[in-house]
Amino acid sequence: MARLIGYARCSTDDQKAGLEQQIRDLTAANCEIIFNEEVSSVAERAELDAALAELRRGDTLVVCKLDRLARSVMQTLEIAMFLEKNGCSLRILNFGGDVLDTRSATGKLILTMFAGFAEFERNIMLERQKIGIAKAKSQGKYKGRKPLEGAKEARALEKAGLNVSDIARSLNCSRGAVYRMLSEGTPAS
């Protein structure tokens, strides 16, 4: 029997309320299993991998919003092709009040178009961010990113022999954050 498998994601602690709302929406959509994680879409996403591995022929992967699943057209299409190859489909709940389902040709077309719009929107936001940073720097107002909390602990764990993945799990952060922590500041004593 076909199942609905949910996937929810947020990037930061500030978005936890959004993650909780996604889980409520996926539950209301009758998802049998819901995978969720707090991780950037460009980081390793173990729960997404687990959700994809859980799918069986006929199942549907359900997400609330397209940007919770993928950050680029390429990522979106790779996931959609994986699902199609394995006899599964994708359902996106928040599509202007409608549900998008990739089982139809129209659904596939709309998914591709909206993935393109989402990637375009992200790129425009990054361009504006760069302009804002350049302006703030020219006015002497830009101080850069604050040092990451936990750098001292990360270096101590590394010194104790833990690898980056283990440190990330221990500090409940991404591997990328661990790499940044390890490269900042003074060595652990």
C-alpha positions as CSV (number, residue, x, y, z in Angstrom):
1,M,0.0,0.0,0.0
2,A,1.3,3.5,-0.9
3,R,2.5,5.6,1.9
4,L,3.1,9.3,2.5
5,I,6.5,10.0,3.8
6,G,7.1,13.5,5.2
7,Y,10.3,15.6,5.2
8,A,10.7,18.9,7.2
9,R,13.7,21.1,7.5
10,C,14.8,24.4,9.0
11,S,18.2,26.0,8.8
12,T,18.6,27.8,12.1
13,D,17.4,27.9,15.7
14,D,15.4,31.0,14.7
15,Q,13.3,28.9,12.4
16,K,12.3,26.2,14.9
17,A,8.8,27.4,15.0
18,G,8.7,27.0,11.3
19,L,9.9,23.4,11.6
20,E,7.2,22.7,14.2
21,Q,4.6,24.1,11.8
22,Q,5.9,21.9,9.0
23,I,5.6,18.8,11.2
24,R,2.0,19.8,12.1
25,D,1.2,20.3,8.4
26,L,2.8,17.0,7.4
27,T,0.9,15.2,10.2
28,A,-2.4,16.8,9.1
29,A,-1.6,15.6,5.5
30,N,-1.6,12.0,6.9
31,C,2.2,11.3,6.5
32,E,2.9,7.9,8.1
33,I,6.5,8.8,8.9
34,I,8.0,12.3,9.2
35,F,11.8,12.9,8.9
36,N,13.0,16.3,10.2
37,E,16.2,18.1,10.7
38,E,17.8,21.4,11.5
39,V,20.5,21.9,8.8
40,S,21.3,24.1,5.9
41,S,20.1,22.8,2.5
42,V,23.7,22.9,1.3
43,A,25.0,20.8,4.2
44,E,24.8,17.0,4.5
45,R,21.2,16.1,5.1
46,A,21.0,12.8,6.8
47,E,17.3,12.9,7.4
48,L,16.5,13.6,3.8
49,D,18.7,10.7,2.8
50,A,16.8,8.6,5.3
51,A,13.5,9.7,4.0
52,L,14.5,8.9,0.4
53,A,15.8,5.5,1.6
54,E,12.5,4.8,3.3
55,L,10.4,5.3,0.1
56,R,9.0,2.2,-1.7
57,R,7.4,2.0,-5.1
58,G,4.2,3.9,-5.1
59,D,5.1,6.1,-2.0
60,T,5.0,9.9,-2.1
61,L,7.5,12.2,-0.5
62,V,5.7,15.1,1.0
63,V,7.2,18.5,1.9
64,C,5.5,21.7,2.9
65,K,7.5,24.1,0.7
66,L,9.9,23.5,-2.2
67,D,12.7,25.5,-0.5
68,R,12.7,23.1,2.4
69,L,13.6,20.3,0.0
70,A,16.1,21.8,-2.4
71,R,18.0,25.1,-3.0
72,S,18.5,24.8,-6.8
73,V,16.8,23.6,-9.9
74,M,19.5,20.9,-10.2
75,Q,18.9,19.6,-6.7
76,T,15.1,19.7,-7.2
77,L,15.4,17.8,-10.5
78,E,17.9,15.2,-9.1
79,I,15.4,14.4,-6.3
80,A,12.5,14.3,-8.7
81,M,14.4,12.0,-11.1
82,F,15.3,9.7,-8.2
83,L,11.7,9.6,-7.1
84,E,10.4,8.8,-10.6
85,K,13.1,6.2,-11.2
86,N,12.0,4.4,-8.0
87,G,8.2,4.7,-8.8
88,C,7.6,7.4,-6.2
89,S,6.2,10.9,-6.5
90,L,6.7,14.3,-4.8
91,R,3.9,16.3,-3.2
92,I,4.4,19.9,-2.1
93,L,1.7,21.1,0.2
94,N,2.1,24.9,0.1
95,F,1.7,25.9,-3.5
96,G,-0.6,28.8,-3.3
97,G,-3.1,26.8,-1.5
98,D,-3.0,24.0,-4.0
99,V,-1.1,20.7,-3.7
100,L,1.5,20.0,-6.3
101,D,1.9,16.3,-7.2
102,T,4.6,15.2,-9.7
103,R,2.6,12.2,-10.8
104,S,1.2,14.3,-13.7
105,A,2.9,15.9,-16.6
106,T,1.6,19.3,-15.5
107,G,2.9,18.7,-12.0
108,K,6.4,18.0,-13.4
109,L,6.3,21.1,-15.5
110,I,5.2,23.3,-12.6
111,L,7.8,21.8,-10.3
112,T,10.6,22.6,-12.8
113,M,9.3,26.2,-13.3
114,F,9.0,26.9,-9.6
115,A,12.4,25.4,-8.9
116,G,13.8,27.9,-11.4
117,F,11.9,30.8,-9.7
118,A,13.1,29.7,-6.3
119,E,16.8,29.5,-7.4
120,F,16.4,32.9,-9.1
121,E,14.9,34.5,-6.0
122,R,17.8,33.1,-3.9
123,N,20.4,34.4,-6.3
124,I,18.8,37.9,-6.3
125,M,18.8,37.9,-2.5
126,L,22.5,37.0,-2.4
127,E,23.3,39.8,-4.9
128,R,21.5,42.3,-2.7
129,Q,23.3,41.0,0.4
130,K,26.7,41.5,-1.3
131,I,25.8,45.0,-2.2
132,G,24.6,45.7,1.3
133,I,27.8,44.3,2.8
134,A,30.0,46.3,0.4
135,K,28.1,49.5,1.3
136,A,28.4,48.8,5.1
137,K,32.1,48.1,4.7
138,S,32.6,51.4,2.8
139,Q,30.9,53.2,5.7
140,G,32.9,51.4,8.3
141,K,29.8,49.7,9.7
142,Y,30.5,46.1,8.7
143,K,32.3,44.0,11.3
144,G,31.9,40.6,9.6
145,R,30.4,37.5,11.0
146,K,30.6,37.0,14.8
147,P,33.0,34.3,15.8
148,L,31.1,31.0,16.1
149,E,30.3,29.9,19.6
150,G,31.8,26.5,20.5
151,A,35.1,27.0,18.7
152,K,37.0,26.2,21.8
153,E,34.9,23.1,22.4
154,A,35.3,22.0,18.8
155,R,39.1,22.3,19.0
156,A,39.2,20.4,22.3
157,L,37.1,17.6,20.8
158,E,39.4,17.5,17.7
159,K,42.4,17.3,20.0
160,A,40.7,14.4,21.8
161,G,40.6,12.5,18.5
162,L,37.0,13.1,17.3
163,N,36.4,13.6,13.6
164,V,34.4,16.5,12.1
165,S,31.2,14.5,11.9
166,D,31.4,13.4,15.5
167,I,32.2,17.0,16.6
168,A,29.2,18.2,14.6
169,R,26.9,15.7,16.3
170,S,28.3,16.5,19.7
171,L,27.9,20.3,19.3
172,N,24.6,19.9,17.4
173,C,25.7,21.9,14.4
174,S,26.7,21.3,10.7
175,R,30.0,20.0,9.6
176,G,30.6,23.3,7.8
177,A,30.2,25.1,11.1
178,V,32.8,22.8,12.7
179,Y,35.3,23.5,9.9
180,R,34.8,27.2,10.5
181,M,35.2,26.8,14.2
182,L,38.4,24.8,13.8
183,S,39.9,27.5,11.5
184,E,39.0,30.4,13.8
185,G,40.9,31.7,16.8
186,T,43.7,30.2,18.7
187,P,44.4,26.5,19.1
188,A,42.8,24.6,22.0
189,S,45.1,24.3,25.0
